[in-house]
Amino acid sequence: MRTVPGPTDRVVVVGAGLAGLSAALRLRGAGREVTVVERGPDPGGRAGRVERQGYALDTGPSVLTAPGLVRDALACVGETLEDRLELLPLETTYRAQYTDGSTIDVHADPAAFAAEAEAVCGPGAGAEVTRYLAHLRELDALQWDVFIDRNLDSPLDLLGPALPKLVRMGGFGRLAPHVDRYFTDERLRRLFSFQALYAGVSPFRAIAAYAVIAELDIGKGVWHPVGGIHAVPAALAAAAADAGVVFRYDTAVTSLDLRGGRAHGVRLADGELLPADAVVVTADQAELLVPLRRRRKPTWSPSCVAIHVGVRDEMAGQAHHTITFGAAWEQVFEELTVTGRPMSDPSLLVSMPSRTDRTLAPEGGQVLSIVAPTPNLDLAPGIDWPALAPRYRDEVLQTMEKRGWTGLTGAIEVEEMITPADWAAQGMAAGTPFALAHTFAQTGPFRPSTYPRGGPENVVLAGSSVQPGVGVPMVLVSGRLAAQRITG
């Protein structure tokens, strides 16, 4: 593994999102003097929060998996997860809802999930689920240490017994046919392949190795942090501050002070130069600060419209997380990733965390986050989101009403809507919060490195657009990998 040469006693981390916080905790635990510079008013980055009229709305990720990564980051400064966070395991990971009126509750208990599949999808479905869950565990054990949780400087780093085994397991085929071989019921096929969109690709184009994403949520389970997902970065930042990390909020970094192939500090918007021996950059468009050479035009993930609402209604009978599938399937992925059109028959991720955590909404109310995938601005530059947004919002809410959230529209008291244009205004490339797509050419050693060649010798990168990739677990890992480039 290549590491930063020379002194690294003083480190500046640009960005207080999950990646930056993960890096800061590890660097501080290794004895570095760490300053985190964040242009926003508080920590969290994409994991934001809005509070109005007693409703607390998470405006970023809604699903928390792999809490051990949070535990590991806190342990770097001698903290325990239990002292900083209360995590509640969800007995039902997702409820999958289909247009034929059927639903499948994905239970955290594998036997209960298999029984549910058998009851809904017919004889043999339970055995298929059990077999596939075992396959996912094997994929995860094979890939995590070799392909995910390590710094990769070259494709040659992957040489070893794991690579041919992954080939034999079909990991370099296409995900959708890979899943289809295990299931006969179309509903289960969708349930185990929609996660490809988390990686920014269609399941009909994603490599089968990305089946492992389903192991993180369906296989290993989902947790809810009391106080919402934003409680995670808040806890990490508080632990870091108590350990001596300095935070400077409402402070933008405009450039690096580059001399002699090194960054000697970061230049702030007010002109101040903050000196540093090493810098961690977590900005989505790192090339605005770091001179990077891209070998090809990047492919960005689809974006989304996120509608976060506080409603004065119990929304009785709804689950914490629901995947509500439209009738169309392959067609909507073509629209999102090829033709650049909003989904004609949308599949939506609906989260209602107040079902589990009553601290998030007043009595008699609920908070909901509705995520509708859309094309990114690079693929669909002609979509005028400021003009389209009101109509699109109404269409999404009408779809929700038709699919069982009756009375939702009339019960809304608080609302926050974010479109691809808004993501772009926040500095996210191509107007997507999901960063670089995990195409084969942007996966593993082919994804931008945490330590790009040709850049300043003491600047490393972390976040969604570098190794290992997109999602809460992956950006926490990226922070660790970036810190390892500095500490060795």
N, C-alpha and C positions, 0 to 999 in steps of 0.2 A: 504494500500500500504506500503510495506517495504521500508525504507529509510536508507541512509548511517548514521551510528552513529558517534558521535564525531565531531571534528572540520572539517570544509569544506571550510575554507577561501581561500586557494590556490588550484586551480584546473588546472591540465594539461589535455588537450585534445589531443589524439594521432590520427592525421589525419585531413586534412582540406578539406575533401569532404563535400557533402551537409549535411550529418548527423552530422559531427563534427562542422560545422559552425552553424547549427541550435542549437546544444547544447551550443556552446560558446556564442552565442548571448543571450540565455536565462539565462545562468549562470552569464554573465556580468551584465545583466539587474537586476539580483537579488543581485548584490553587490559583487560577487566573483572576486577575482584576477585570471585572466584566461590567460594561455599560450597555444597556439596551436602549436604542433610540426608536421611538414609535411615533408616527405622524398623527395617529388617532389619540383620543383622550383616555383610553384605557387599553388593557391587554385583550388579546383575542383574535385580531385579524379578521379572517372570514367568520369566525365563531362569535358574531356580534350579538347584541341584546338591545331591545327597546322596551321601556317600561312606561305604560300609560294606564291610568284609571284602574289600577290594581292588577292589570294583566302584564305578564313578563313574557315577551316574545323572543325566542332564539331566532336570529336571522341568518344563521349559517347551517352547519351540519345538524342533523336531527338524530342520527344513529351513532351510538358509541359502542365500539367493539374493542377487544384486546386491551382491557384496562390494566393489564400487567405492564404495558409500556408507560403508562402514567405512574404506576407504582415505582418502576425502575428509575424514571427521571427524578422523582422526589427523593429516592434513596441516595442519589448522588450527593445530596447535601444533608444526609442524615435524617430525612423526614419520612414519615409513613403515610400511606394513602389514607388510612382510617382517621388520622389526625387532621387531614385537610379536606376530605370529601366523604360524602355518604353516597354510595352507589347501590342502586336497587336492581337486582337481576330481573329481567322480564320473563315471566313464565311463557308468554306468547311473543315470539320474536316479531312475527308479522301476521297479519291476516291478509290472505290473498283473495281478492274479489273478482269474479268473472261475469261476463255479460249474460251467461245463461242462468244467472241467479245463484250459482253455487259459490261457496267460500271454503277455503282451507286455512285453518289456523296452524301456523308453524310453531309447534311447542318446543320449548327449550329441551325438554326431556325427549330423547330420541325414540323411546318406545311409544310415548304418547303421540308423537308426530307420525310415526309409522301407522299407528292405529287410526289416526285421523285420515291419513291418505287412503287407507284401506276402506274406510267408511264412505268417503266421498268419491273416490276414483274406481273402486271395485276391487275384486279379488286379485291378489298379486301386487297391488300398488304398494302395500306396506313393505313387502320384501324388497321391492325396487328401491324404496327410500332408504332402507337399512343398508343395502348393498352400496348405494351411491354415497351415503354419508361415510362409509368406511373408505371408499375410494378418495373422497375429499381429504380425509385425515391423512391418508398415505401421500397425496399430492402436497399437502401442507408440510408434512415432515420432510419431504424430499426437497422442497423449494425454499423454505424459509431461510435457513442458514447459508445456502449456496447462492441463491438467486436474488434474495430480497434484503436480508439484514446484513449487508456487507458492502464496503466500497469496492467498486469495479473500475479498474483502470483500462482494461482491454478485454475483448471477447475471449482471449486466451485464459483469462482468470476463471472461466467456466469449465475448462477442461478438467475432467475427473469422472468418477463413476456415476455421479448424479445426472450428468447430461445424457448419456445413452439410455439411462433408465427412464428419464422423462420422455425421450423419443419413443421408447417401447410402450410407454403408457399413453401415447397419442397426444402428448402435450403440445406438439407443433402443428396439429391439425386445426380445424375450425371448431369453435366452441359449440355452436348450435348442433351440428351433427354428432359431436362428442356426447352431449347431453342426451340427444335423441336415442342413442344406442342403449341408454340405461332405462328409459321410461317409454311407456306406450301411451300414456294419457297426455294430451297436449297441455293440460293445465299444469302438470308437474314439470313438463319441459320448459314452460315459460318461467315458472317459479325458480328454477335453478339456472336460468340463463340471462334474466334481466339485469343481473349485476354487472354484466359487461359494460353497460352504460355508465356505471361508476368509473370505469377505466376509460371512458370517452370513445368507445367503439361499439359497433353493432355486434351482437352475438354471432351474426352470420359472417363477420369478418375477423373477429377476435380470435387469437390463438387459444387453444383449449387449456393451456396452462393457467389462464385466467379463471378457470373454474374454481381455483383456490379462493377467490374472493368470497364465494358462497360459504366456504368453511369458516370465515371470520364471523359471519352473522348467523347463518342457519346452523352451522356446525358447532361453533364455540359459544354462541349466544350473544345477546345484546343487553346492555346495562343502561340505566337512566341515572344521571347525577342529580341529586336533590338540588333544586335551584336552577335546573336546566343545563344544557350543554356548555353555556358560557361559564358555568361554575368551574369547569375544568381549567381553562386558561387563567381564570381568576385565582384558583388555588395554586397553580404552578408559579404564577407571578408573585403571589404573597410569600411562598416558600423561598423563591429566589431572592426577594428583597430582604427577608429575614436572614438569609445567608450572606448578605453583603453585596448583591448585585444592585447596581444603580440604574434606575429607570428614568428616562426623560420622555414624557408624553407630550403630545401636541407639538412635536419637533420633527421637522422633515429633513431628510438628508438629500442634498442636491447633487453631490459629486464626491468622488474619492480624491484625496491628495496623492496623486501618483507621481513618483520620482524614482528613477533607477530601477524600474521593474517591481517596485513594492508600493503598497499603500501606506502612507505615513499618518493617515488619519482620515476622517470624514468631514466634509464641509456641510454645515447646516444652513438652512434657508436664511437665517439672519446673518450669515457670514462667518460665524464662529467655526474655528477648526478644532475638532475633537481628536486629539492624538491617539494613535493605536499602533500596536505591534502586529496585530492581525485583525482581519475584519470578516465577519460572517454576514453575507447578504441574503435576505430571504424574499426580496421583492420578486413579484411574479415576472416582471420584465427586467431581469437582472442586467441585461445589456445596456439599460439606461445609465447604470453606474459602472459596470464592469465591461471592458472591451472584450467581447466574445466573438469567436469565429464560428458561424453556423455552416455546416457542410451542405445543408439543403433547407428549403423553405419549411418551417415547422407546420405540423398538422395539429390543430387545436381541437379539443373536445367540444361536443355540443354544449350549449349553454342551457339556461332554464329561466322561466319566470317563476318566482317564488312569491306566494301570497300568504302573509302571516296575519291572522285575525284573532281578536278576542271576541267571543260571542256570549250573549246572555241567554244561554240555553245549555241544558245538560248533555245534549247529543247522545242520548241513552243508547246503549248497545254497540257503540263504536269502540274500536280497539286503539291501543296506543300507537301502533304503526299499521297502516293499511296500504297495500299495493292494489290499486284498482285498475284492472286491465281493460282496455278497449277491445273491440272485436278484431280490429286490424292488428297485425304483428310485424311481419317482415316489411310491409309497406311503410310503417311509421319510422323504422330505422333508416329506410331509404330517404325519407323526407328529412330526417334529422342530420344525416351524414353525407348525403349525395346531392339531392335536389335543392336543399336549403329552404324548406317550407315548414311552417308550424304543423304539428301533428294534426291530421284530419280526423283521427279517432283516438284521442289521447289516452295514454296510460299515465297514471299519476301516483306519486308517493304522498300519502297524507299522514301526518303525525299529530297526535293529540296527547302531548306529554302530561297535561293536567289530569288526564285519566288516572295516571299513576302518582302525580305530585301535585297536591292541592295548594302548594305555596305559589303556584304560577298563575292562578286565576282567582277572582273573588267568588264567594259562595254563589252557586247557581250558574256559574259561567265556565267556559272552557277556552283554551287556546289551541289553535290549529295552524299547522304549516302545510301548505299545499304546494308541491313542486311539480311543475309541468316542464319537461325537457323541451328545448327549442334549438334551432340551428344557431351556431355562433355568428358573430358579425363578419368574420372572414369569409364564411361560406355564403352568407345571405346579407350582403351589405345594403341591399335595397329595401329591407324591412324597416319602416319608419316606426320604431318602437314607441316614441312619445305619442304619436298619433294613434297607433294600434292598441296601446296598453288598455285604455278603458273598455274597449269592445272585447279584447281578449280576456280581460278579467271577468267580465260578465259571462262569457262563454264557459270559462273554467268553472265558475260557481254554478252555472246552470247544469253542467255535467255532474258536479257534486250532488246537486239536488236530485237529479234523476237516478243517481247511484246509491241513494239511501240517506244522505245528509239533509233530510227534509227540514225546511225552515231555516237553513243556514244563512241565506242571504239577508233575510229580514231581521236576524238576531245580531248582526255585526255591530259592535260598539267601538272597536279599535282595529285599525287596518294598516299594514305596511306592505307595499308591493315593490318588488325589485325585478327589473327587466334586464336583458343583455346590455342595453344602453347605460343602465345604472352601474352594472358590473364594470363596464369600460370606464365610466367616470371615476370609479374607485381604483383605476390603474391596472385592471385585469386584461391581459392580452386577448384580443378577439372577442371581448365582452363575455368571457366565460369564467366562472369560478372554479372550473374543473381542469384548468391548465392544459398542458400538452396531452394529446391523446396517446393511449398506449398501443400505438401501431407497432408492428414488429420492428420497424426502423427507429422507434422511440422507446424501446423496452430494454431493460437490463443494461448491459454495457453500451448499448447504442443510445440510451437516454443521456441527456447532459449530465456530466459528472459533478459530484460535489466539489471537485477540484479541477476545473477545466484547464486543459493544456493551452499555453499561449497567453493566459491571463496573468495578472499580478501574482507573484509567487507567495504572497501572504494573504490572499483573499480566497475564501471558500464560499460555497453556495448551499442553501438548504431550501426546502419547500416543495410544493407540488410539481414543479416543472423540472426537477432534477431527480436523480436516483433516490429512493426506489419508485416514487410516484405519488399518485393522487389518493386522498382519503385521510381521515384522522390518524389511523395507525401508521400509514406510510410517512406522513409529514413528521410525526414524532420520531420515527426511525431516521428520517433524513437529518433531523437536528443532531441525533447521536452520531451519525456518520460524519457530519460536518465537524463536530467537536473532535472526533478521532483524527481528522486531518491535521488538527492543531496540536493535540496532546500526544499523538502517537498511540 
